[in-house]
Amino acid sequence: MGRGGGRGLCPAKPPAYDGAPDQGAPAEDEDAERVNHGPGIRRRRDRPAGLMHGATHLLGTRRFLPLFVTQLLGAFNDNLFKNAMVLFVVYQVYDDEQSETWFSAITTGIFILPFFLLSALSGQLADARDKARIIRIVKACEIAIMLVGAGGLLMAWQGILVHSVAIPVLLLALFAMGVHSTFFGPIKYAILPQQLERDEVLGGTGLVEAGTYVAILGGTLLAGVISVQAAAAGVILIALVGYASGRQVPPAPALEGGHVIDFNIFRSSIRLVGATLHIRRLFLAIIAISFFWTIGAVLFIQFPPLVKNVLTADKSVASLFLAIFSVGVAIGSVAVNRLLKGEVSARYSTPAVLAMGLFVLGFHLTAASWAGAPDGTLYTIRDFLNHPGALAMVGSLLGIAVAGGMFVVPLYAFLTTTVPKAQAARTVAANNIVNSGAMVIGSLMAIGLSVYGVASEDQLLLAAAMCLVSAWLAWLLHKACDDVVCADMEGLPPTV
């Protein structure tokens, strides 16, 4: 992965599409055909000249739509199962705050743990095997996992051996879903440069990100309004549909240079991160993304106590915050593709994250001056929206989310387009390892500040300060690589 450390991983011209279907793939797919339009210009028949920089046309192609649907359903199912489990156990099984807090912390740790342990292996497998085949295997496993998880939900609902069997079964299924997501994660980004043209990758990445956040929103909200029995049936049904859509993903065979697998997960993780981070451009991109997720961890940890104790609002308002944040990130993901017109560039990442920091500061100031509900009551959504500070609060939160989406999506696209296609999945896997560590650090920072008595609204200032660091990293990345990529694409000598 780390050979040639410098310019070799920012290729002068991306290699021609070499992920053609294998001999067993259907040859009649028109969207897999290529049409030559002269030297250096190769377009697909499904890409009219006027839509070269658009992204929505990808939703009508087999090379993108099945992957998009499969990812969306996977994210939806993750969040439906996890939140249905947490809400049921917290509200129906435990009745003391300490147990509820510990259970919530344990579920978060169990779900993230596979990303620490298995991301290196999952990235290597994605580069060494047909990505579409791995998708089919992973989605088949999801069906089995959800059968176990649904059984745990029904046992807990019936009160059958809740503490000794039902909850351990639920946690086992949650861990397995974390493994499922760990192995699917590198593929969903690494397959895009193989199936799409270079000027489509940013748009495809934006659509995947937008779809993911919408799915997270939908799964989380649905878990809060349906019964645990319906959730048990729902996760199985969604897993079945996800498997069916995954079978439609066109073949994406392994490329040259992606065939060596180290099954020692600890050694391979250390080597993978080391081989990636010593390359300056990848180091800057991954650290910038990790700072973003550190900020995100701090924000998400503070949302529930802030809504309850500072804004004095009920759970419906917390759900509203989640909805606004998810929709905002989706909007930012699509908007940045429009601004960049399909070009993979970090030029807007610095102003985007600076704007994010300003919105976080505005969110803090609004929260600090918030007048709580009288007599210890909690605001409903209607009461909250009628509050004089609601518009500023909602506007700040939406601004944080939109700016965050505009910041992070180009960086994800950068990871998969500035390395050889045979190493794209491993690059994403290395990024996942570092990101997971960053989220844990952000969580520990928030917990530590809480132990020292720092109020929830004041902890938002930490997130605002970290936005400055993210902006600096994004600027360094833009200066280090964007000029090289643009010059190389025109056949000019690199400037750095």
N, C-alpha and C positions, 0 to 999 in steps of 0.2 A: 504494500500500500504506500509505503513512504519512499519508494525508490525515486531518485531523481528530484527529490524535494522541491525544486523551484518551478521553473517555467513548464516543465513537462506535465504538470497537473493543471495547467491553464492553457489547453491546447490551442495552437494557432488557428485551427479550424476544426470544429467538432467532426468526428468521424461520421461517414455516411451511415444512414440507417442500416443496422445490421441485425435487427431483431425480426427478420422476416419469418413468417410462419414456417414451421417444419413440414416435412412431407405429409404428415398426417393431418395437417390443418386444412380447413376448407379454403379452396383457392378462389371461390367466387366472391369473397368479400371485396366489394369495390373500394371500400375505404382503406384497404390494405395495399392497394395498387399505387404505383408511383408513375408520375408523368413527367418526362424531362422537358424543361423549358429553357434549355441552353446551359452553358457552363455555369456552375456554381448556383443554379436555381433549380431546386427540385421540390415540387409541390404534390400534394395528394389531390385526387379528384374531388374529395369532399371538402376542399378548402378553396372557395372562390377567391380570386385575387383581391376583391374588396374586403375580405374578412381575414386577411393575413394576420392581423393583430387581435382579432376578437377571440373570445373563449367560449361563448355559449354554443357555437356550432359544434364543439366537441361533444356536447351532450347527445348529438344525433349520430355518433360514430361508435362502432363496436370497439375500436381500439381505446376508447375512454369510458363510455357510459357504463359497461358492466363493472369496471374497477370502481368508478364513482359510487354506484349503487351499493356494491359490496362493502366499501369502506363506510358509507353512510349508515348502513344497517348494522355493521359491527360496532360502531361508536354508539349508536342508539341502544343496542342491546347491552353493551357494557354498562351504560348509565342507568338503563331501566332496571337491570338486575341489582347493581350495587346499591342504588338509592332505595329500591323496594325493600331490600334486605336491611339496610341501615335504618330506614324509617320504621319498619315493623319492629325490629329489635329494640330500638331506642324508646319507642312510644308504647309498645305492648309487652315487652319482656322485662326491661330494666325500669326501675323507678327511683334511681338516685343519680345525681349529676356525675359523680366520679366514675361510676360504671359506664355511663353513656359516653363520657369523654374518652375513656380508655378504649371502648369498643370502636368509636369513630377513628381514633388514632391507629388502632390495630388494622382496621380495614384499609386505611390509606397506605400503611406500610406494606401490607401483604400484596396489594395490587401493584405497588411500585417495585417491589423486590425483584421480580423477574427481569425488569429492565436493567437493573444493576448486574444481575448474574448472567443473563442469556443474550443480551444485545449483540455482543461480539459474535457469538455463534450464529444468531439469526441473520446478521449481516453477511457473514461468510457463506451461509447456505443460499441466501438470496442471490449472491453473485455467482455461485458455483452450480446452481441448478436452474431449471426452467421456473421462472417466477410464477407463471400461471399454474403450474403443477403444485407448487408450494401453497398457493392460495386455495386450491381445491382441497388439499390435505388439511390445512388449518381450519377451513370452514366446515369440513366434515367433523373435525374434533370439537368445534363449537357446539354442534348438535348434541354430542355426548355430554359435554360440560353442562349445557343448559338443562338436559334431562336430570342430571345430578342436582344442579342448583334448584330447579323447580321442585324436586323431591324434598330438598331441605326447607324451602319456603312452605310447602304444604305440611310438613311435619311440625314446623314451628307454629303454623296457624292452628293446627289441631292440638297443640300442646303436648306432642309426643316426644319425650326425652329431649326437651328443648336445650338444656344446658350441656348435657352429656353427648348428644348425637346431632341434633338439628343444627345448632350453631357451628360446631366443627365442620359439618358437611357444607354449610353455606360458605365458610371461610375457605375450605378446600376448593370449592367451585370458583370463588373469587380469585384465588391464587392461579387457578388454571386459566381463567379469563385473562389474567395479567400475562401469562405465558402466551396465550393466543394473540394478544395485542402486541407483545414483544416480537413475535415472529412475523406478524403482518405489517408492523410499522415500517421497517426499511423498504419493503416491497412497494408500498403505496406511493413513495416518492421516487425510488430508484427505477421503477418501471416506466415512469413518464418520459425520461429522455430517450428510452429505447423505443417507445411506441409513438412518440410525438416528434414533430419538428422542433428545432431549437427555439423558434419564435412562438411556439405554442406552449412551451414548458411552464413559463411563468403563469399564463392564463390557466393551464391545467392545475398547477399547484394552488392557485388562488381558489379555483372551484372546489378542489379537494378540501382545503382549509375551511372555506365557507360552509360546505356540506357537513364537515365534521362538527363545527360549532352549532349548526342548526340541529344536528342529530343529538349532540350533547344536551342542548336545550330541551328538545322534544322528549328524550328518554328521562331526563330529570323531572320535568314537569308531569309527565304521565305517571311516573312512579308515585307522585304525591297525591294523585286523584283517583287511582283505581285500587281495587281490593288486591290483597296479596294473592288470592286465587287467580284473578285475572292476570296478574303479573307473571305468575308461574306458567300459565298457558301462553302468554304473549312472548316470553323469551324463547320458548321452544319454536313457536311459529316463525318468529323473526330469524332464528338460526337456520331454519329450513329454507326460507326465502333467500337468505344470504348465501347459502350453499348453491342454490340454483343460479343466482346471478354470478357467483364466482366461477362457475363452470363455463360461462360465456366469455371470460377474459381471454383474448387471443394469446397464443404461445409467445413467450418471451425468453428464448433459450439463453443459456449462459454464454458470455462473451469471452474472448481470449483474455487470459490473465486472471480469471476468477474461479479457479478450480482447486486451490489448496485450502483445506479446512483443518484448523487446529481445534480439536474437541476438548482441550483443557480450557474450561471457561475462564479461569482466573488468569492464566498466562495469556490467553488470546485477548482478554479484555485489556490487560495492561499494554500488550503490544499494539493493539488496535488504537487505543487512545494516544499512545506515544507516537505511533507512526502517522497519525493524523494531525495532532496538535503541533508537531515540529514544523509543519508547513504553514508559513505565516498567514496566508490568506484564509486557509481553513481554520486556523487557530482563532483568528479575529471573528470569523463568521460564527463559529461554534460558541465562543465565549460571549459574543453579543446576544445570540439566541438564549444562552443559559442565563444571562442577566435578565432578559425579558421574563423567563419562567420563574426566576427568583422573585422578581417584582410581582408576577402573577400569584405566586404562592403567598406572599405577604398580604396581597389584596384579598384573596379568597379566604384566608384564615380570619381576616378582620371583618369581612362582610357580616357573618351571623351575629357576633357580639355587638357590632356597631349598629346594626338594624334594631336589635332588641333593646340595647341599653342606652344608646345615644339618641337614635331616632325614635325610640319607644314605639316601634311598629311591630306588627305580628308577622307570622310566617309567610303570609301572602305577599307582603312587601319584599321579603327576602327572595321569594320566587320571582317577583317583578325585577329585582336587581339582576338576578341570574339571566332572565330573559333579555333584558336590555344589553347586558354585557355580551351575551352570545350573538345576538343580532348585530351589535356594533362591530365585533370582530369579523363577522361575515361580510358586512358592508365594506370594511377596510380592506379585506382580502381581495374583493372584486375591484374596488376603486383604484388600488395601486396598479393593477394590471392595465386599467384604462389610461392612467397617467404615463406608464412606461411603454405602452403600445407593444407589449410582448417582449420587450428587451429585458434581459436579466441584469439588473443593476441595483446597487445600494445607494444611488444618489438621493432618493427620497427617505431613506431610513433614518438619517440623522435628524432632519426637521420633523419627521413623524414622531420619533421618540421624545424630542424636546417638547413638542405639542402635548404628548402624553403626560410628561412631567408637569406641565402647566395645568392640565386638566386635573391631575391628582392633587395639585396644590389647591385648586379651586374646590375640589371635593372636600379636602381637609377643612378649608375655611368655612364652607357651608355647614359641615358637620359640627365644627367647633361653636358656631353661633346658633345652632338649632334649638328651638324651643320645644321641649318634650311635652307629651300628653299629660294633662292634669290628673291628679288622684291615682297615679299608678296604673292607669289604663293603657292599652296599646292601640295605636292607630291601625285601622283597616286600610285597604288600598284606597278607598274613597276618601277617608280622612287624610291619608298621606298626600294624595294628589291635590287636595284642597289647601294644604299647608303653604304658607307664603314662600318657603324655601324649597318647595318640591321641584319647581322648574329648574332652578340652579343645580339642584342635586342630580336630577335625571339628566340634564344637559351635560354636566361634568362627567357622569358615569358613561354616557354614550360617547363622549369625546375620548375618554380613556380607551374604550374598546376599539373605536374606529382607528385611532392613531396606532394602537397596538397591532392591529391587523395589517396596517400599511407598513409598519416597521418590520414585522417578522416574516411575512410571506416571501419577499424578494430574497431574504437570507436563506430560506429553505430551498428556493429554486437555485440559488447560487451554489449550494452544497452539491447538487446533483448535475450541474452543467459545467463545472470547472474541474472535474476529475474525469478520468476515463470511465466510460459507461460500465466497464467490467468491475469497477471499484465503487460505484455509486452507493450500493446498498450498505457496504461496510462503512462508508463515510457517514451515512445517515445513522447507522448503528452506533458509531463512536459519538455522534452528536447526542443520541438518546441516553447514552451512559452519562455523559457530562451534564446534560439537562436534568436527569433524574437526581444526580448529586446536588445540583443547584437548587432544585425544589426542596430537597431535604434541608439544605442549609437555610433557605428562606423560612421554612417552617420552624427550624430551631431558633432562628433569630427572633421571629415573632413570639415564640413561646418564652424565650429569655427576656424579651422586653416586657412581656406581660408579668413575669415573675418579679421583675423589678418595679412593677407598678406603673408602667407607661400606658396611658390611655389608648384605646383603639384608634380614636381619631388622630392622635399624635403619632402613632406608628405609621400612618400614611405618609408622613414626612420622610421616612426611610425610603419608601418606594419612590417618592419624587426625587430624592437624592440619587438613587440608583439609576434613574433615567438619564442623568448627566453622564454617568459612566458608560451607559449603553450608547449614548449619542457619540461619545468620543471614540468608542470601538467601531461603530458604524462608519464614522468619518475616516478612520484609519483604513478600514476595509475598502471603502470607495477609492481612496487615493492609491492603495496598494495594487488593486486588481482591475477596477473598472476600465481604466485607461488602457491597460494591457489587452483586455478582452476586446474592446472596441477596435483597437488598432489591429489586433490579430485577425479579426473577422474581415477586415478590409485588405489583408495581405501586407500590412505595413509592419515595419520592425517595432518591437515592443519599446515602450518608453521607460520602463523600469525593470 
